[in-house]
């Protein structure tokens, strides 16, 4: 049977999601747990996409096939007993054989967390970006309509990306303010390498007054990474949800 599972993880101690030689990864821990559960048999795991080192996930989606006769509602207990404390399976369901966690995904939601307090909070250092500088969120909101919609996001993609087609649809960006916490919520049909972190860095530059909100169309048109803002740090980023039909 084929299982679709939602997993969450604290990315602090991981070199990213995808397996890498001699590095601790989320996929590596999943592979180890599944191999132990299947008495030494390797189980191939596919995910909706990869996340970088120190990036977290609340709703990463994976799929794998298993010959074990374990009811869907028992997989959480079975797998979580073998996973480390910083990874957890939060939901499992049996899906048709044709399902694919990556290719069937119709969109994703990412959230980026920013702590705006004057003093840093050492207990949150691995989960937020501490930004103690003045920030005009009204300016940031003014820039949002320029970014939403379908665009070539080459300027908002890492120069190391090997993807040729950089056209994506960004459905919405929302700023959620709660005391000293600012959360930026991104929903789109797909995202490029470092796209959310570069969008965040650009919005912060606008909020700080270093960029004008109406500079966005020109940045998009130039299709050159050097014109967008800095890449925001990894620890503030969360893969929140993956959408399917």
C-alpha positions as CSV (number, residue, x, y, z in Angstrom):
1,X,0.0,0.0,0.0
2,X,1.0,3.6,-0.5
3,X,1.0,6.1,2.3
4,X,0.8,9.8,2.3
5,X,2.2,11.3,5.5
6,X,2.5,14.7,7.0
7,X,5.7,15.3,9.0
8,X,6.9,18.2,11.1
9,X,10.5,18.8,12.1
10,X,12.8,21.2,13.9
11,X,15.4,22.0,11.3
12,X,18.0,23.3,13.7
13,X,20.3,20.3,13.8
14,X,19.7,19.2,10.2
15,X,21.8,19.9,7.1
16,X,18.5,20.0,5.2
17,X,15.8,17.6,4.2
18,X,17.5,15.7,1.4
19,X,20.0,12.9,2.1
20,X,23.6,14.1,1.9
21,X,26.8,12.1,2.5
22,X,28.1,12.2,6.1
23,X,25.5,14.8,7.2
24,X,22.4,14.5,9.3
25,X,19.2,15.0,7.3
26,X,15.5,14.6,7.8
27,X,15.3,12.1,4.9
28,X,18.1,10.2,6.4
29,X,16.3,9.9,9.7
30,X,13.1,8.8,8.0
31,X,15.0,6.2,6.0
32,X,16.6,4.8,9.1
33,X,13.3,4.6,11.0
34,X,11.5,2.9,8.1
35,X,14.3,0.4,7.5
36,X,14.2,-0.6,11.2
37,X,10.4,-0.9,11.0
38,X,10.7,-3.1,7.9
39,X,13.3,-5.4,9.4
40,X,16.3,-4.1,7.4
41,X,14.5,-3.5,4.1
42,X,15.2,-0.1,2.5
43,X,12.0,2.0,1.9
44,X,12.1,4.7,-0.7
45,X,10.6,8.0,0.6
46,X,9.6,10.9,-1.7
47,X,8.7,14.4,-0.4
48,X,6.9,17.4,-1.7
49,X,10.2,19.2,-1.9
50,X,13.4,19.8,0.0
51,X,14.2,22.3,2.7
52,X,17.5,23.8,3.5
53,X,19.7,23.5,6.6
54,X,18.0,25.0,9.7
55,X,14.6,25.4,7.9
56,X,11.7,24.0,9.8
57,X,8.5,22.3,8.7
58,X,5.0,22.0,10.1
59,X,3.4,20.3,7.1
60,X,5.9,18.6,5.0
61,X,4.3,15.8,2.9
62,X,6.0,12.5,2.0
63,X,4.9,9.3,0.5
64,X,6.2,5.7,0.5
65,X,5.1,2.2,-0.2
66,X,4.9,-0.5,2.5
67,X,4.0,-4.2,2.6
68,X,3.2,-3.9,6.3
69,X,-0.4,-4.5,7.4
70,X,-0.5,-1.4,9.7
71,X,-3.8,0.6,9.7
72,X,-3.3,4.2,8.7
73,X,-4.2,5.6,12.1
74,X,-1.5,3.4,13.8
75,X,1.5,4.7,11.7
76,X,2.0,7.7,13.9
77,X,2.8,5.5,16.9
78,X,4.7,3.0,14.9
79,X,7.0,5.4,13.2
80,X,7.3,8.1,15.9
81,X,8.6,5.4,18.3
82,X,11.7,5.1,16.0
83,X,12.2,8.7,14.9
84,X,14.4,11.2,16.9
85,X,12.7,13.9,19.0
86,X,13.1,16.6,16.3
87,X,11.0,14.8,13.7
88,X,7.4,13.6,14.0
89,X,4.8,12.0,11.8
90,X,1.5,13.9,12.5
91,X,-0.8,12.3,10.0
92,X,-1.0,9.2,7.7
93,X,-3.5,8.0,5.1
94,X,-3.6,5.4,2.5
95,X,-3.6,6.9,-1.0
96,X,-4.0,5.5,-4.6
97,X,-0.8,4.1,-6.2
98,X,-0.7,7.0,-8.6
99,X,-0.2,9.6,-5.9
100,X,3.1,11.5,-5.7
101,X,3.9,13.9,-2.9
102,X,5.9,16.2,-5.2
103,X,4.2,16.0,-8.6
104,X,0.6,16.1,-7.3
105,X,1.2,19.2,-5.2
106,X,-0.8,22.2,-6.3
107,X,0.7,24.8,-4.0
108,X,2.5,25.5,-0.8
109,X,2.3,27.8,2.2
110,X,5.5,29.1,3.8
111,X,5.7,31.3,6.9
112,X,8.6,33.5,8.0
113,X,8.9,34.5,11.7
114,X,10.6,37.8,12.7
115,X,11.2,38.9,16.3
116,X,11.2,42.8,16.4
117,X,12.1,43.3,20.1
118,X,15.0,45.5,21.0
119,X,16.7,42.6,22.8
120,X,17.2,39.2,21.4
121,X,15.6,36.1,23.0
122,X,18.1,33.3,23.4
123,X,15.2,30.8,23.7
124,X,13.9,31.7,20.2
125,X,17.2,32.1,18.4
126,X,16.7,28.9,16.4
127,X,13.1,29.7,15.4
128,X,12.9,33.4,14.5
129,X,15.0,36.1,12.8
130,X,15.8,38.8,15.4
131,X,15.4,42.1,13.7
132,X,15.7,45.0,16.3
133,X,15.6,47.9,13.7
134,X,12.7,50.2,12.8
135,X,10.4,48.7,10.4
136,X,7.5,50.3,8.6
137,X,5.0,47.6,7.8
138,X,2.8,49.9,5.9
139,X,5.5,50.3,3.3
140,X,5.9,46.5,3.2
141,X,2.1,46.1,2.6
142,X,2.3,48.6,-0.2
143,X,4.8,46.4,-2.0
144,X,2.8,43.2,-1.8
145,X,0.5,43.8,-4.8
146,X,3.6,44.2,-7.0
147,X,4.8,40.7,-6.0
148,X,1.6,38.7,-6.1
149,X,0.4,37.2,-9.4
150,X,2.4,35.3,-12.0
151,X,5.9,36.6,-12.6
152,X,9.4,35.5,-13.6
153,X,11.0,35.4,-10.2
154,X,14.7,35.1,-11.4
155,X,15.6,38.2,-9.3
156,X,14.2,36.4,-6.2
157,X,15.9,33.1,-6.7
158,X,19.4,32.0,-5.7
159,X,21.9,32.3,-8.5
160,X,22.9,28.7,-7.7
161,X,19.5,27.4,-8.9
162,X,19.7,25.2,-11.9
163,X,15.9,25.5,-12.7
164,X,15.4,27.1,-16.1
165,X,11.8,28.1,-15.9
166,X,11.5,30.7,-13.1
167,X,8.0,31.7,-13.7
168,X,5.8,31.1,-10.6
169,X,2.4,32.3,-9.3
170,X,2.5,33.9,-5.9
171,X,-1.2,33.9,-4.8
172,X,-0.9,35.9,-1.6
173,X,1.4,37.5,0.9
174,X,0.1,38.4,4.4
175,X,1.7,40.3,7.2
176,X,0.6,39.1,10.7
177,X,1.6,41.3,13.6
178,X,1.3,40.0,17.2
179,X,3.2,42.2,19.7
180,X,6.9,41.9,18.9
181,X,6.3,39.1,16.5
182,X,5.9,39.6,12.7
183,X,5.0,36.6,10.6
184,X,5.0,36.9,6.8
185,X,2.7,34.3,5.2
186,X,3.4,33.3,1.6
187,X,1.0,31.1,-0.6
188,X,2.0,30.1,-4.1
189,X,1.7,27.4,-6.7
190,X,5.5,26.8,-6.4
191,X,8.6,28.4,-5.1
192,X,12.2,28.6,-6.3
193,X,15.4,28.0,-4.4
194,X,15.7,30.6,-1.6
195,X,12.7,32.5,-3.0
196,X,10.8,33.0,0.2
197,X,13.9,34.1,2.1
198,X,14.8,36.6,-0.7
199,X,11.3,37.9,-0.8
200,X,11.4,38.3,3.0
201,X,14.8,40.1,2.8
202,X,13.5,42.4,0.1
203,X,10.3,43.3,2.1
204,X,12.5,44.0,5.2
205,X,14.6,46.3,3.1
206,X,11.4,48.1,2.0
207,X,10.2,48.3,5.6
208,X,13.6,49.7,6.7
209,X,13.4,52.4,4.0
210,X,16.3,51.1,2.0
211,X,14.1,50.2,-1.0
212,X,11.0,51.9,-2.4
213,X,7.8,49.7,-2.6
214,X,7.5,50.7,-6.3
215,X,11.0,49.4,-7.0
216,X,9.6,45.9,-7.2
217,X,8.4,45.9,-10.9
218,X,11.9,47.0,-11.9
219,X,13.6,44.3,-9.9
220,X,11.3,41.7,-11.4
221,X,12.0,43.0,-14.9
222,X,15.8,43.0,-14.5
223,X,15.8,39.2,-13.8
224,X,19.0,39.5,-11.8
225,X,19.5,38.4,-8.2
226,X,21.8,41.3,-7.3
227,X,18.9,43.8,-7.5
228,X,16.7,42.2,-4.8
229,X,17.2,42.3,-1.0
230,X,19.4,40.1,1.1
231,X,18.5,36.5,1.8
232,X,16.9,36.3,5.2
233,X,18.4,33.7,7.6
234,X,17.1,30.1,7.4
235,X,16.0,29.7,11.0
236,X,12.9,31.9,10.6
237,X,11.5,29.9,7.7
238,X,8.7,27.2,8.0
239,X,7.2,25.0,5.4
240,X,3.7,25.3,6.7
241,X,1.4,23.4,4.4
242,X,1.3,21.6,1.0
243,X,-1.9,21.7,-1.0
244,X,-3.4,19.0,-3.1
245,X,-6.6,18.6,-5.0
